[in-house]
């Protein structure tokens, strides 16, 4: 993850970056700071919440710099087998469910081959 840490600009942000990424990765769970803090540090929710919130809300890194780092990493991995001819992004592979999206109907999920819950 050192390649991504370069984009946040300061070594003090490396640990919060790792925590934030770890909180974003699990499938099917809320990605806001408070639930992430509870999952990452159940015995120290308050301090983890403060750390994540400060990292997300107050860190002065460049969005363009961060996206550039991610783009370089991903593109290099994609080109290992040859040049990229097409890049298809299929958002239907993400399961859309839950009680937090009021008024949103269940949607088709390509990974499940149906609407979630059917």
C-alpha positions in Angstrom: 0.0 0.0 0.0 3.1 2.3 0.0 2.2 3.2 -3.6 -1.1 4.7 -2.4 0.4 6.3 0.7 2.5 8.5 -1.5 -0.6 10.4 -2.6 -1.6 11.4 0.9 1.6 13.4 1.2 2.7 12.7 4.8 3.8 9.6 6.7 1.4 10.5 9.6 -1.6 9.8 7.3 -0.5 6.2 6.3 -2.2 4.4 9.2 -5.5 6.3 8.8 -5.3 5.6 5.1 -4.9 1.9 5.8 -7.8 2.0 8.2 -10.0 3.8 5.8 -9.3 1.4 3.0 -9.9 -1.6 5.3 -13.2 -0.1 6.2 -14.2 0.4 2.6 -13.4 -3.1 1.4 -15.9 -5.5 3.0 -19.0 -6.4 0.9 -22.5 -5.5 2.1 -21.7 -3.2 5.0 -22.2 0.5 5.6 -19.2 2.6 4.5 -19.8 5.7 6.6 -17.2 6.6 9.3 -19.1 5.5 12.4 -19.9 1.9 11.3 -16.4 1.6 9.9 -14.9 2.6 13.2 -17.0 0.1 15.1 -15.9 -2.7 12.8 -12.2 -1.7 12.8 -11.8 -1.0 16.5 -14.7 -2.4 18.6 -12.8 -1.6 21.8 -11.8 1.9 20.7 -14.7 3.1 18.6 -14.5 6.8 19.6 -10.7 7.2 18.9 -11.0 5.3 15.6 -14.0 7.4 14.6 -12.1 10.6 15.3 -9.1 9.3 13.4 -11.1 8.3 10.4 -13.2 11.5 10.4 -10.1 13.7 10.6 -8.5 11.7 7.8 -11.5 12.0 5.5 -12.6 15.6 6.4 -9.4 17.4 7.1 -6.5 15.8 5.2 -5.3 18.2 2.5 -4.2 15.6 -0.2 -5.0 16.1 -3.8 -7.9 14.1 -5.2 -6.2 14.3 -8.6 -3.0 13.0 -7.1 -4.8 10.1 -5.4 -6.7 9.1 -8.6 -3.4 9.3 -10.5 -1.8 6.9 -8.2 -4.7 4.5 -8.4 -4.9 4.8 -12.2 -1.2 4.0 -12.6 -1.4 1.0 -10.3 -4.5 -0.4 -11.9 -3.5 0.3 -15.5 -0.1 -1.5 -14.9 -1.9 -4.5 -13.5 -4.4 -4.5 -16.4 -1.7 -4.4 -19.0 0.3 -7.3 -17.7 -1.4 -9.7 -20.2 -1.3 -7.2 -23.1 -2.6 -3.8 -24.1 -6.0 -2.7 -22.9 -8.5 -2.9 -25.8 -11.7 -2.2 -23.9 -12.6 -1.5 -20.3 -16.1 -2.5 -19.3 -17.4 -1.4 -15.9 -20.5 -3.4 -14.8 -22.0 -1.8 -11.8 -24.7 -4.5 -11.7 -22.3 -6.8 -10.0 -22.7 -4.8 -6.7 -25.5 -6.2 -4.6 -28.0 -3.4 -3.9 -30.0 -4.0 -0.8 -30.6 -2.6 2.6 -32.9 -0.4 4.6 -30.9 2.8 4.3 -32.0 3.8 0.8 -35.6 4.9 1.3 -37.8 4.6 -1.8 -35.2 2.6 -3.8 -36.5 -0.6 -5.3 -34.4 -3.7 -5.3 -32.2 -3.8 -8.4 -30.9 -6.6 -10.7 -27.4 -7.8 -9.7 -25.3 -9.5 -12.4 -23.3 -11.4 -9.8 -26.4 -13.0 -8.3 -28.2 -13.3 -11.7 -31.4 -11.8 -10.1 -32.7 -9.1 -7.9 -31.4 -9.5 -4.3 -33.9 -11.2 -2.1 -35.8 -13.0 -4.9 
